[in-house]
Amino acid sequence: MKTRLKLSLTLLTGLLAAGCASTPEEGAGDGRWGDGEQREQAAGRDGGEAGAAAEGAAASASAAARRFGFAGQDYEEALEEEEGLLHKRTIYFEFDSDAIPQEYEEVLAAHAAFMSEHEEAEVILEGHTDARGSREYNLGLGRRRAESVHDFLELEGAPADRIEVVSFGEERPAAHGGDEQAWQQNRRVEILYSGVDR
């Protein structure tokens, strides 16, 4: 174990030293670049890389939309189809957890692909909890759950600027009761689409 720790520290020290080895040019205006020409060259590279990344993301989103079977499908028609993954708009969580259960990853990937394919798709992610815990704690937990779903959708290609996060904590239960069956139904994030669900 000591050998592993020494090796890890040695590698970390080497990486830090390599990172500190590069310094800005003397006389550079903002400490990062030399003259204006270098800035323009760098901006051109960055713009090209950003454009390539955007094209790659668009191609990936189209491929995902084909994979889930709603490429070219009408917005409302796709959302109202009862057999598809998009019909599943509630993500349930374990007690006191904001980790997305693995069983919902495919569902969320389908929603992300749908949002990428349809520019009109805007969602509100409503975070909810069961009644256990203080009001303040549950509002925070509901928000963390909704943010987990937001982050997953964004990583899968959904535009972040069309996703809104809100928490209701324990205030809007899906089921009433003081047993595990009711609590399980209340630990959730609901995905609400504009024009269809709200």
N, C-alpha and C positions, 0 to 999 in steps of 0.2 A: 504494500500500500504506500509506503514511504517513497518507493521508487517511482510509482505512478505520479505521486504528488510532485516530486522533484522534476520529472519529465514535463508535467503540465505547466509548472512554473517556468521552466526553461523555455518552452514553446511560447508561452504568453509574453515573457520578457523579449524574446526575439521578435515577435509580431509588433509589440509596442515600439521597439527600437526602429524597426523598418518603417513604421508609420510616422515616426518623428523625424526620419532622415530627410524627408523632402521639405524644403523651406521655400517661401516665396522669393521671387527675384528682388534684388535691391532696387529701390526707386519705383517699384510698382505702385500705381495709384491707390488701389484698394487692398494691396497686400496679396491679391490672388493672381493678377495678371500683369504682364509687362506693359506693352503698348496697346493701342486701340485695335491694331490688326490682329493681335493674338486673341483679343476678346471676340472679334467678329468671327474668326475661325472656330473658336470654341462654341459660339452661339449657333453657327451653321451646323456643327456636329451634333449639338444637343437637339436642335430642331429636327434634323434628319432622323436621329434615334427616336425622338418622341413620335414622329410621323410613322415610322416603321412599327413602333410598339402599338400605336392606335390601329394601324391596319391589321396587325396580328391579332389584336383583341377582337376586332370586328369579324375577322374570319373565324376565330374560335367561337364567338357567340353564334354565328350562323350555323356552324357545324353542330353546336349544342342544340340549337333550335330544331335542326333536322333530326338529331338523335332523339329528342323528346317528342317529335311528331307534330309540332305546331308552327313550323316554318311556313310563312305565307298565310297562316290561318287568321281569320278575323279576331280582333282583340276580345270583344265580348263573347263571341262564340267559343273561343279557347278557354276562357275563364268559367263559362257556364257548363262546360262538358263535365259530366259527373264521373266519368271513368278515369280521367287523366290525373296526373300528379298535381296539376294546378288546382284541382278541386280541394286538395288537402291544404288548408290554410291555417291550421292550428298546430303549433309545435309544443309538445308537453315536456316538462322538465322534472328532474328528480328533486326531492326535498332539499331546500336551501342551496340549490345549485343553479349556475347560469351556463353550465357546459351543455352544448347541443348534443343530445343523444345521437349516436351513429345512425340509428334507424331513420332519422330525418334528413340526413345529408343529401340523399338523392332528390328528395322533395324540394329542398332549398336550392339545389343546383338547377332544377327545372324552373323554379321561379326566377332565378338569376338570368338564365338563358332567355326566358320569356321577356323579362324587362329589357334585356339588351336588344332583342328583336323588335320590340314595340316601343317607340319613342313616347307614346301617350301613357305608358304604364308608370303610374306613381303609386307608392304604397305608404301606408302608416303601419308601423309595427307597434302593437299595443302589448306592453308587458304586464303580466298579472301574477299574483301570488295567492297562496291559501291564507287563512286568517291567523295563523300562528305567527307570533312576533309583533313588534311594535309597528305602528303606522309608518313611521319614518324609515324603519329598516325595510319594510315591505315595499315602500315606494322605490327605495334604492335597488332592491333585488329585482323588482319588475323592470326597472331601467336597465340594469346589467343584462338581464335576459334579452331584452329587445336589442340592446347594443351588440350582443353576441350574434344574434340573427343578422343584424345590419352588417357586421364585419364579415360574416360568412358570405352573404349575398354579394358584397363588394369584391371580395376575393375571387368569387366565381364570375365576375364581369358585370354585375348590375351597377348602373350609374348611381353613385352615392348621393348626388344632388336630387335624386327622385325618391329618396327613402327618408321618411320622418320617423323618429323614435319618440314614444310617449309611454309613461308608466302610470298605471292606475293602482298598483299595489294590490291590496285586498278588497278594494272598494267596489269592484264589479265582478262578483263571483259568477261562474258558469253553473255551479251547483251549490245548493245550500245544504248544510249539514256539518257535523263535527266528527266525521269519520274519514278514514283514509280514502275511501272511494270518492267522496266529495272533494277532499283536498287535492287528490291527483288531477281531477278535472280543472281545478283552479290554477294550478302551476303551469302557466302557458304563455305563449306569445301568439297573438292573432295577426295574420297578414291581411290587411284590408286594401283593396284596389280602388282607385278613383273610378267613378262612373259605374261601378258594379256593386261594391260593398258599402260605399259611402256617398 
